[in-house]
Structures are given as structure tokens and as C-alpha cells.
Amino acid sequence: MSALCEVGFPANEVTVSELLEQHRILQLGRPPGQVHVMTNISMCNWDQAWASRDQGVYGGVPVFFIGREVLLANKRATGRIKDLADVEALERPKK
């Protein structure tokens, strides 16, 4: 069993064509430590997302995250209550 399968990602079941398909969400891990890999998002294309990226660390591994302004634009564009609450929380001044 691969390390990805051990944390709940169906690596043995995912094809290259599925990774390239638009409007897919792949889930890595299990709640509460679950990560969603989205093949596209609202208000942003790959070039914009990559140009906005911020480097960070996740689980001790260096990774890139979508930039703050692009993330906020995407969350506003979805219009979902959870995303709008995220925008409100992210824009709240830090204490």
C-alpha cells in the first residue's frame, strides 16, 4: 500500500485523465486532516494561481499555497455561506 493510500487518497484508483479533467475535487486524507485538490476554481486560472503562490510547510513538507488575494476572490465568487464566512474571518484584523 502506498503512503498516499494510507492517508486515504485513492492513488491506485485515480487516472491521469481524471487529474487533468476540469471540475474535479480529489480528497487526500480523512477529516479533520483532509486536503482537497481541486482541478480548477472560480475567478482564477492556473497562471494566476501559480503567480500568486505563497510557499509554506504542511506536515513538515515544503508546499505552495494559492495567494491570499486570489483565494479571497475565489471564495467570494462561490457565494457559498461557508466561503463567505471564511472571507470574513480572513479579513478580520488580527489581534
N, CA, C and O atoms as a MOPAC input file, in Angstrom:
PM7 MOZYME 1SCF
protein

 N      0.85500 1    -1.18800 1     0.00000 1
 C      0.00000 1     0.00000 1     0.00000 1
 C      0.89500 1     1.24300 1     0.00000 1
 O      1.85400 1     1.31800 1     0.76900 1
 N      0.58500 1     2.21300 1    -0.85800 1
 C      1.38500 1     3.42900 1    -0.92800 1
 C      1.07800 1     4.32800 1     0.26900 1
 O      0.05300 1     4.19000 1     0.93700 1
 N      2.00400 1     5.25000 1     0.51300 1
 C      1.80100 1     6.20300 1     1.61200 1
 C      0.54200 1     7.02900 1     1.37900 1
 O     -0.17300 1     7.34800 1     2.32900 1
 N      0.25900 1     7.38200 1     0.10900 1
 C     -0.95300 1     8.14000 1    -0.17500 1
 C     -2.20300 1     7.35200 1     0.19200 1
 O     -3.15400 1     7.91300 1     0.73700 1
 N     -2.20600 1     6.06900 1    -0.10100 1
 C     -3.36800 1     5.23600 1     0.24400 1
 C     -3.54500 1     5.14000 1     1.75200 1
 O     -4.66900 1     5.07200 1     2.24900 1
 N     -2.43600 1     5.13400 1     2.47500 1
 C     -2.50100 1     5.02900 1     3.93900 1
 C     -3.20700 1     6.21100 1     4.57700 1
 O     -3.78900 1     6.07500 1     5.65300 1
 N     -3.16400 1     7.37700 1     3.92900 1
 C     -3.83800 1     8.55100 1     4.48300 1
 C     -5.18000 1     8.82200 1     3.82300 1
 O     -5.77900 1     9.87600 1     4.03600 1
 N     -5.65800 1     7.86800 1     3.01800 1
 C     -6.99900 1     7.98000 1     2.48500 1
 C     -7.12200 1     8.47300 1     1.05800 1
 O     -8.24300 1     8.68600 1     0.59400 1
 N     -6.02600 1     8.66700 1     0.33800 1
 C     -6.09600 1     9.10800 1    -1.05100 1
 C     -6.14000 1     7.88000 1    -1.94600 1
 O     -5.27000 1     7.01500 1    -1.84600 1
 N     -7.13400 1     7.79000 1    -2.81600 1
 C     -7.27600 1     6.59800 1    -3.65400 1
 C     -6.29100 1     6.59300 1    -4.83000 1
 O     -6.70700 1     6.56000 1    -5.98800 1
 N     -4.99200 1     6.62700 1    -4.53400 1
 C     -3.95600 1     6.74600 1    -5.56600 1
 C     -4.03300 1     5.62700 1    -6.59800 1
 O     -3.76200 1     5.85200 1    -7.77800 1
 N     -4.39500 1     4.44600 1    -6.17100 1
 C     -4.46400 1     3.31600 1    -7.10100 1
 C     -5.68700 1     3.37500 1    -8.00500 1
 O     -5.78200 1     2.62200 1    -8.97500 1
 N     -6.62800 1     4.27100 1    -7.69100 1
 C     -7.86900 1     4.36400 1    -8.44700 1
 C     -7.94100 1     5.60000 1    -9.34600 1
 O     -8.85700 1     5.71200 1   -10.16100 1
 N     -6.99000 1     6.52600 1    -9.21000 1
 C     -7.03400 1     7.79000 1    -9.94400 1
 C     -6.18900 1     7.68300 1   -11.20900 1
 O     -5.04300 1     7.23400 1   -11.17600 1
 N     -6.78300 1     8.10600 1   -12.32700 1
 C     -6.06100 1     8.06800 1   -13.60000 1
 C     -5.53600 1     9.45700 1   -13.95100 1
 O     -5.99500 1    10.45700 1   -13.39900 1
 N     -4.58900 1     9.51600 1   -14.85800 1
 C     -4.04500 1    10.78900 1   -15.31400 1
 C     -5.15600 1    11.64500 1   -15.91500 1
 O     -5.20100 1    12.85400 1   -15.68500 1
 N     -6.05100 1    11.02800 1   -16.68400 1
 C     -7.13400 1    11.80200 1   -17.31100 1
 C     -8.04100 1    12.43700 1   -16.25800 1
 O     -8.56200 1    13.53000 1   -16.47800 1
 N     -8.23700 1    11.77700 1   -15.12400 1
 C     -9.04900 1    12.35800 1   -14.05200 1
 C     -8.34400 1    13.56700 1   -13.43300 1
 O     -8.99800 1    14.53900 1   -13.05300 1
 N     -7.02200 1    13.51100 1   -13.33100 1
 C     -6.27800 1    14.64100 1   -12.77600 1
 C     -6.31200 1    15.84500 1   -13.70700 1
 O     -6.23900 1    16.98700 1   -13.25400 1
 N     -6.42300 1    15.59000 1   -15.00300 1
 C     -6.45400 1    16.66500 1   -15.98900 1
 C     -7.86100 1    17.18300 1   -16.26500 1
 O     -8.02400 1    18.23600 1   -16.88100 1
 N     -8.87400 1    16.45300 1   -15.81600 1
 C    -10.26400 1    16.82900 1   -16.06000 1
 C    -10.66000 1    18.02800 1   -15.21500 1
 O    -10.34000 1    18.09700 1   -14.02800 1
 N    -11.35800 1    18.97200 1   -15.83500 1
 C    -11.82800 1    20.15200 1   -15.11100 1
 C    -12.96400 1    19.78300 1   -14.16500 1
 O    -13.67300 1    18.79800 1   -14.36800 1
 N    -13.11500 1    20.59100 1   -13.14000 1
 C    -14.21200 1    20.47000 1   -12.16800 1
 C    -14.14000 1    19.17700 1   -11.36000 1
 O    -15.17100 1    18.57000 1   -11.06800 1
 N    -12.93700 1    18.75500 1   -11.00100 1
 C    -12.74400 1    17.57200 1   -10.16500 1
 C    -12.23300 1    18.02400 1    -8.80000 1
 O    -11.50700 1    19.01300 1    -8.69000 1
 N    -12.61700 1    17.29700 1    -7.78000 1
 C    -12.07700 1    17.50600 1    -6.44200 1
 C    -11.58800 1    16.15500 1    -5.95000 1
 O    -12.36600 1    15.21000 1    -5.81300 1
 N    -10.30100 1    16.07600 1    -5.68700 1
 C     -9.71000 1    14.84600 1    -5.16900 1
 C     -9.43700 1    15.05600 1    -3.68600 1
 O     -8.90600 1    16.09400 1    -3.29000 1
 N     -9.79300 1    14.08800 1    -2.87700 1
 C     -9.63600 1    14.21500 1    -1.42900 1
 C     -8.42700 1    13.41500 1    -0.96500 1
 O     -8.27100 1    12.23900 1    -1.29300 1
 N     -7.58400 1    14.07800 1    -0.20000 1
 C     -6.39400 1    13.45500 1     0.35900 1
 C     -6.54000 1    13.45000 1     1.87200 1
 O     -6.66600 1    14.50800 1     2.48800 1
 N     -6.52300 1    12.28200 1     2.46700 1
 C     -6.64100 1    12.17500 1     3.91400 1
 C     -8.08000 1    12.01500 1     4.36600 1
 O     -9.00400 1    11.84600 1     3.57100 1
 N     -8.22400 1    12.07800 1     5.66600 1
 C     -9.54300 1    11.93200 1     6.28900 1
 C     -9.76400 1    13.08700 1     7.25700 1
 O     -8.81200 1    13.56900 1     7.87100 1
 N    -11.01500 1    13.53800 1     7.40100 1
 C    -11.28300 1    14.62000 1     8.35900 1
 C    -10.76400 1    14.24900 1     9.74200 1
 O    -10.84700 1    13.08000 1    10.11900 1
 N    -10.24600 1    15.17000 1    10.49400 1
 C    -10.20100 1    16.60500 1    10.23900 1
 C     -8.96400 1    17.04700 1     9.45000 1
 O     -8.81400 1    18.23800 1     9.17800 1
 N     -8.09000 1    16.13400 1     9.08300 1
 C     -6.86400 1    16.49500 1     8.37400 1
 C     -6.96700 1    16.26800 1     6.88200 1
 O     -5.99000 1    15.85500 1     6.25700 1
 N     -8.11600 1    16.52500 1     6.29600 1
 C     -8.33600 1    16.23900 1     4.88100 1
 C     -7.96000 1    17.44800 1     4.02100 1
 O     -8.23000 1    18.59300 1     4.38400 1
 N     -7.33600 1    17.17400 1     2.88400 1
 C     -6.96800 1    18.19700 1     1.91100 1
 C     -7.73600 1    17.91400 1     0.62800 1
 O     -7.82100 1    16.76600 1     0.19100 1
 N     -8.29000 1    18.95100 1     0.02900 1
 C     -8.98300 1    18.81100 1    -1.25200 1
 C     -8.09300 1    19.37200 1    -2.35000 1
 O     -7.64100 1    20.51400 1    -2.26900 1
 N     -7.84400 1    18.57200 1    -3.36900 1
 C     -7.09300 1    19.00500 1    -4.54000 1
 C     -8.12300 1    19.29600 1    -5.62100 1
 O     -8.81600 1    18.39300 1    -6.09100 1
 N     -8.21800 1    20.57100 1    -6.01400 1
 C     -9.22400 1    20.99100 1    -6.98500 1
 C     -8.54800 1    21.24900 1    -8.32300 1
 O     -7.50200 1    21.89600 1    -8.38300 1
 N     -9.14900 1    20.74200 1    -9.39800 1
 C     -8.52700 1    20.89500 1   -10.71300 1
 C     -8.84800 1    22.24100 1   -11.35900 1
 O     -8.25700 1    22.58200 1   -12.38400 1
 N     -9.75000 1    22.99500 1   -10.79800 1
 C     -9.98800 1    24.37700 1   -11.21300 1
 C    -10.81000 1    25.06900 1   -10.13100 1
 O    -11.47500 1    24.42300 1    -9.32200 1
 N    -10.74500 1    26.41200 1   -10.13800 1
 C    -11.53000 1    27.19400 1    -9.18800 1
 C    -12.10200 1    28.41900 1    -9.89600 1
 O    -11.64200 1    28.78800 1   -10.97700 1
 N    -13.09300 1    29.03900 1    -9.29300 1
 C    -13.71500 1    30.24000 1    -9.85600 1
 C    -12.75300 1    31.41300 1    -9.78300 1
 O    -11.93600 1    31.51100 1    -8.86800 1
 N    -12.86200 1    32.29700 1   -10.76000 1
 C    -12.14100 1    33.57600 1   -10.76900 1
 C    -10.62700 1    33.46000 1   -10.89400 1
 O     -9.91200 1    34.41500 1   -10.59000 1
 N    -10.12300 1    32.30200 1   -11.33700 1
 C     -8.67800 1    32.14200 1   -11.36800 1
 C     -8.30400 1    31.01300 1   -12.32000 1
 O     -8.91400 1    29.94400 1   -12.29900 1
 N     -7.28900 1    31.25900 1   -13.15800 1
 C     -6.76300 1    30.17200 1   -13.97100 1
 C     -5.42000 1    29.72800 1   -13.37400 1
 O     -4.94400 1    30.30700 1   -12.39700 1
 N     -4.82600 1    28.70700 1   -13.96700 1
 C     -3.57700 1    28.15700 1   -13.42900 1
 C     -2.48800 1    29.22000 1   -13.33300 1
 O     -1.81300 1    29.32800 1   -12.31000 1
 N     -2.31600 1    30.00600 1   -14.39600 1
 C     -1.24200 1    31.00800 1   -14.39600 1
 C     -1.41400 1    32.01700 1   -13.26400 1
 O     -0.44000 1    32.39900 1   -12.61500 1
 N     -2.64900 1    32.44600 1   -13.02900 1
 C     -2.90900 1    33.39200 1   -11.93600 1
 C     -2.64200 1    32.75200 1   -10.57600 1
 O     -2.03800 1    33.36800 1    -9.69700 1
 N     -3.09400 1    31.51800 1   -10.41300 1
 C     -2.87800 1    30.82400 1    -9.13800 1
 C     -1.38500 1    30.63600 1    -8.87800 1
 O     -0.91300 1    30.88000 1    -7.76800 1
 N     -0.65100 1    30.20900 1    -9.88400 1
 C      0.78500 1    29.96100 1    -9.71900 1
 C      1.54100 1    31.26000 1    -9.44700 1
 O      2.44200 1    31.29500 1    -8.60800 1
 N      1.17400 1    32.32000 1   -10.15400 1
 C      1.84500 1    33.60700 1    -9.94600 1
 C      1.58700 1    34.16100 1    -8.54400 1
 O      2.41300 1    34.89900 1    -8.00600 1
 N      0.44200 1    33.80800 1    -7.95400 1
 C      0.07800 1    34.34000 1    -6.63900 1
 C      0.60000 1    33.49100 1    -5.47600 1
 O      0.45900 1    33.88000 1    -4.31700 1
 N      1.18800 1    32.36300 1    -5.76900 1
 C      1.50300 1    31.36300 1    -4.74300 1
 C      2.37300 1    31.90300 1    -3.60300 1
 O      3.20000 1    32.79800 1    -3.77500 1
 N      2.14200 1    31.31400 1    -2.44800 1
 C      2.95600 1    31.55100 1    -1.26000 1
 C      3.53900 1    30.21400 1    -0.84200 1
 O      2.85700 1    29.19000 1    -0.86500 1
 N      4.80300 1    30.23400 1    -0.46100 1
 C      5.42500 1    28.99000 1    -0.01200 1
 C      5.18700 1    28.82800 1     1.47800 1
 O      5.22500 1    29.79300 1     2.24000 1
 N      4.94200 1    27.59000 1     1.87700 1
 C      4.73800 1    27.27500 1     3.27800 1
 C      5.16200 1    25.85000 1     3.55200 1
 O      5.86200 1    25.23000 1     2.75100 1
 N      4.73500 1    25.34300 1     4.68200 1
 C      5.05300 1    23.97700 1     5.08300 1
 C      3.76700 1    23.30900 1     5.54500 1
 O      2.98400 1    23.90500 1     6.28500 1
 N      3.55000 1    22.08100 1     5.11200 1
 C      2.39100 1    21.29800 1     5.53600 1
 C      2.90200 1    19.92900 1     5.94200 1
 O      3.45000 1    19.19300 1     5.12200 1
 N      2.72200 1    19.58900 1     7.21500 1
 C      3.19700 1    18.29600 1     7.70100 1
 C      4.70100 1    18.13800 1     7.57500 1
 O      5.20400 1    17.03500 1     7.36300 1
 N      5.41300 1    19.24600 1     7.70600 1
 C      6.86100 1    19.19800 1     7.61100 1
 C      7.40100 1    19.17900 1     6.18700 1
 O      8.60900 1    19.07000 1     5.97900 1
 N      6.50500 1    19.28500 1     5.20400 1
 C      6.90400 1    19.23000 1     3.79400 1
 C      6.71300 1    20.61300 1     3.16800 1
 O      5.65100 1    21.21300 1     3.33000 1
 N      7.72000 1    21.13300 1     2.45700 1
 C      7.54400 1    22.42100 1     1.78000 1
 C      6.48000 1    22.29900 1     0.68800 1
 O      6.51900 1    21.37600 1    -0.12500 1
 N      5.52900 1    23.23900 1     0.67700 1
 C      4.43700 1    23.23300 1    -0.30500 1
 C      4.14800 1    24.66600 1    -0.74300 1
 O      4.63300 1    25.62400 1    -0.14100 1
 N      3.35300 1    24.79500 1    -1.79600 1
 C      2.86600 1    26.09600 1    -2.23700 1
 C      1.37100 1    26.17400 1    -1.97800 1
 O      0.64400 1    25.19600 1    -2.15000 1
 N      0.92600 1    27.35300 1    -1.56200 1
 C     -0.48700 1    27.63500 1    -1.35100 1
 C     -0.88900 1    28.75300 1    -2.29700 1
 O     -0.07000 1    29.60500 1    -2.64200 1
 N     -2.13900 1    28.75200 1    -2.71400 1
 C     -2.64800 1    29.84200 1    -3.53900 1
 C     -2.53100 1    31.13800 1    -2.73900 1
 O     -2.71700 1    31.13500 1    -1.52200 1
 N     -2.22300 1    32.24300 1    -3.41600 1
 C     -2.06400 1    33.52500 1    -2.74500 1
 C     -3.34900 1    34.03200 1    -2.10600 1
 O     -4.45200 1    33.68100 1    -2.52700 1
 N     -3.19000 1    34.84000 1    -1.11100 1
 C     -4.31200 1    35.33700 1    -0.31200 1
 C     -5.37900 1    36.05200 1    -1.15300 1
 O     -6.56600 1    35.75400 1    -1.02000 1
 N     -4.97200 1    36.98400 1    -2.01000 1
 C     -5.95600 1    37.76000 1    -2.77100 1
 C     -6.71200 1    36.88700 1    -3.76500 1
 O     -7.91400 1    37.07300 1    -3.95500 1
 N     -6.03300 1    35.94500 1    -4.39800 1
 C     -6.70500 1    35.03500 1    -5.33000 1
 C     -7.64600 1    34.10900 1    -4.55700 1
 O     -8.75000 1    33.81900 1    -5.01700 1
 N     -7.21200 1    33.64900 1    -3.39500 1
 C     -8.06500 1    32.81400 1    -2.54900 1
 C     -9.33200 1    33.56700 1    -2.15500 1
 O    -10.43300 1    33.02500 1    -2.24600 1
 N     -9.17700 1    34.81600 1    -1.71800 1
 C    -10.33500 1    35.61000 1    -1.32000 1
 C    -11.27600 1    35.85300 1    -2.50200 1
 O    -12.49400 1    35.77800 1    -2.34200 1
 N    -10.73100 1    36.14100 1    -3.68000 1
 C    -11.57200 1    36.35300 1    -4.86500 1
 C    -12.35600 1    35.08800 1    -5.19900 1
 O    -13.53500 1    35.15300 1    -5.54700 1
 N    -11.69400 1    33.93800 1    -5.09100 1
 C    -12.37900 1    32.67100 1    -5.35800 1
 C    -13.49200 1    32.42200 1    -4.36200 1
 O    -14.59900 1    32.04500 1    -4.74600 1
 N    -13.20800 1    32.62800 1    -3.08600 1
 C    -14.21800 1    32.37200 1    -2.06000 1
 C    -15.41700 1    33.30600 1    -2.21700 1
 O    -16.55700 1    32.89100 1    -2.00600 1
 N    -15.16600 1    34.56900 1    -2.58800 1
 C    -16.28200 1    35.49000 1    -2.84100 1
 C    -17.10500 1    35.01400 1    -4.03800 1
 O    -18.33300 1    35.08400 1    -4.01800 1
 N    -16.43200 1    34.53600 1    -5.06600 1
 C    -17.11300 1    34.12800 1    -6.30300 1
 C    -18.01400 1    32.91000 1    -6.10700 1
 O    -19.01600 1    32.76500 1    -6.80700 1
 N    -17.67200 1    32.04400 1    -5.17600 1
 C    -18.50400 1    30.85500 1    -4.98100 1
 C    -19.85400 1    31.21800 1    -4.40700 1
 O    -20.86500 1    30.59400 1    -4.72600 1
 N    -19.86700 1    32.24500 1    -3.54400 1
 C    -21.11700 1    32.66900 1    -2.92500 1
 C    -21.63500 1    31.73200 1    -1.84600 1
 O    -22.69800 1    31.97000 1    -1.27300 1
 N    -20.87800 1    30.65000 1    -1.56200 1
 C    -21.33300 1    29.70500 1    -0.53500 1
 C    -21.19200 1    30.34500 1     0.84900 1
 O    -20.25400 1    31.10200 1     1.10000 1
 N    -22.11400 1    30.04000 1     1.72100 1
 C    -22.10900 1    30.60900 1     3.07200 1
 C    -20.77700 1    30.33200 1     3.76600 1
 O    -20.21300 1    31.23000 1     4.39100 1
 N    -20.26900 1    29.11100 1     3.66500 1
 C    -19.00300 1    28.76100 1     4.31900 1
 C    -17.85800 1    29.59400 1     3.75700 1
 O    -17.02400 1    30.08600 1     4.51700 1
 N    -17.80500 1    29.75800 1     2.43200 1
 C    -16.73000 1    30.54500 1     1.82300 1
 C    -16.83100 1    32.01600 1     2.20700 1
 O    -15.81400 1    32.65900 1     2.46600 1
 N    -18.03800 1    32.54900 1     2.24500 1
 C    -18.20100 1    33.94500 1     2.65100 1
 C    -17.81400 1    34.14900 1     4.11600 1
 O    -17.26700 1    35.19100 1     4.47800 1
 N    -18.09900 1    33.15500 1     4.95600 1
 C    -17.66000 1    33.21500 1     6.35900 1
 C    -16.13700 1    33.15800 1     6.43300 1
 O    -15.52900 1    33.83500 1     7.26300 1
 N    -15.51900 1    32.35100 1     5.56700 1
 C    -14.05600 1    32.29800 1     5.51900 1
 C    -13.47500 1    33.66000 1     5.14700 1
 O    -12.49000 1    34.10200 1     5.73800 1
 N    -14.08800 1    34.32600 1     4.16000 1
 C    -13.62600 1    35.65400 1     3.74200 1
 C    -13.70300 1    36.62000 1     4.91400 1
 O    -12.76500 1    37.37300 1     5.17500 1
 N    -14.82700 1    36.59000 1     5.61500 1
 C    -14.99900 1    37.47600 1     6.76300 1
 C    -13.92500 1    37.22300 1     7.81500 1
 O    -13.34200 1    38.16400 1     8.35400 1
 N    -13.66900 1    35.96500 1     8.10200 1
 C    -12.65500 1    35.62000 1     9.10900 1
 C    -11.25200 1    36.00600 1     8.64600 1
 O    -10.44900 1    36.49600 1     9.44100 1
 N    -10.95500 1    35.79200 1     7.37600 1
 C     -9.62400 1    36.11100 1     6.86300 1
 C     -9.38000 1    37.61200 1     6.77700 1
 O     -8.23400 1    38.05800 1     6.84200 1
 N    -10.43700 1    38.38700 1     6.63300 1
 C    -10.29500 1    39.83700 1     6.54500 1
 C    -10.38600 1    40.53700 1     7.89500 1
 O    -10.12700 1    41.73600 1     7.99800 1
 N    -10.75200 1    39.79100 1     8.92100 1
 C    -10.84300 1    40.34600 1    10.27000 1
 C     -9.43800 1    40.73400 1    10.74300 1
 O     -8.49600 1    39.95500 1    10.60000 1
 N     -9.29900 1    41.93500 1    11.30600 1
 C     -7.96800 1    42.34400 1    11.80400 1
 C     -7.45500 1    41.35800 1    12.85500 1
 O     -8.20800 1    40.88100 1    13.70400 1
 N     -6.16200 1    41.06700 1    12.77600 1
 C     -5.55200 1    40.16600 1    13.76200 1
 C     -5.34700 1    40.91400 1    15.05100 1
 O     -5.02400 1    42.10200 1    15.05900 1
 N     -5.54300 1    40.19000 1    16.15800 1
 C     -5.37100 1    40.81100 1    17.48200 1
 C     -3.96000 1    40.65600 1    17.95200 1
 O     -3.61900 1    41.11200 1    19.04300 1

